[in-house]
Amino acid sequence: MDNELYGEIVIEDEVIIQYATEEIYKIDGVTRLVGGISESFSKNILGRESVNQGIKVNRNDGCATIDVHIVVKFGVNIPQVAFEIQNKVKEVLEQNTGIVIEAVNINVEGVEKQ
């Protein structure tokens, strides 16, 4: 089927972020998503909290890279949690959006005792 025949389909970053967020919170060991430096600046200086806190989408030539910033539970195997997030997010996004996910980069920003 030729997409140009019927028009263009645009999937906004917010949709990608919503799918990714749902998958990340299903993974045992993740306590929360946290913002990076730009989100911290936005909240502290501008008084605005980002809706996309903790996830950033970078697009390039029809592909995307996802940056995830998380806090994990104390005592979890961090590499295992990160690997699971990478696999699940990539699978769900490619399956539901058709966008090729080149990488899911995990940034562990902290560990919380619960």
Residue pairs with C-beta under 8 A, 6 or more apart in sequence:
3 9
11 97
11 98
11 99
13 52
13 57
13 59
14 51
14 52
15 97
16 57
16 64
16 66
16 93
16 97
16 99
17 52
17 55
17 57
19 89
19 92
19 93
19 96
19 97
20 55
20 66
20 68
20 89
20 92
20 93
21 33
21 54
21 55
22 92
23 85
23 88
23 89
23 92
24 30
24 33
24 55
24 68
24 70
24 85
24 88
24 89
26 88
27 81
27 84
27 85
27 88
28 76
28 81
29 72
29 73
29 76
29 77
29 80
29 81
30 70
30 71
30 72
30 73
30 81
30 85
31 70
31 71
31 72
31 73
31 112
31 114
32 54
32 70
32 71
33 53
33 54
33 55
33 68
33 69
33 70
33 71
34 53
34 54
34 69
34 70
34 71
34 109
34 110
35 42
35 43
35 50
35 53
35 54
35 69
36 56
36 67
36 69
36 107
39 49
39 50
39 52
39 53
39 54
42 48
42 49
42 50
43 49
43 50
54 68
54 69
54 70
55 66
55 67
55 68
55 69
56 66
56 67
57 64
57 65
57 66
57 67
58 64
58 65
58 66
58 67
60 102
62 99
62 100
63 99
63 100
63 101
63 102
64 93
64 99
64 100
64 101
64 102
65 101
65 102
65 103
65 104
65 105
66 89
66 93
66 101
66 103
66 104
66 105
67 105
67 107
68 85
68 89
68 104
68 105
68 106
68 107
69 107
69 109
70 85
70 106
70 107
70 108
70 109
71 108
71 109
71 110
71 111
71 112
72 78
72 81
72 108
72 110
72 111
72 112
73 111
73 112
73 114
74 111
74 112
74 113
74 114
78 108
82 106
82 108
85 104
85 106
86 104
86 106
89 101
89 104
90 101
90 104
93 99
93 101
94 100
94 101
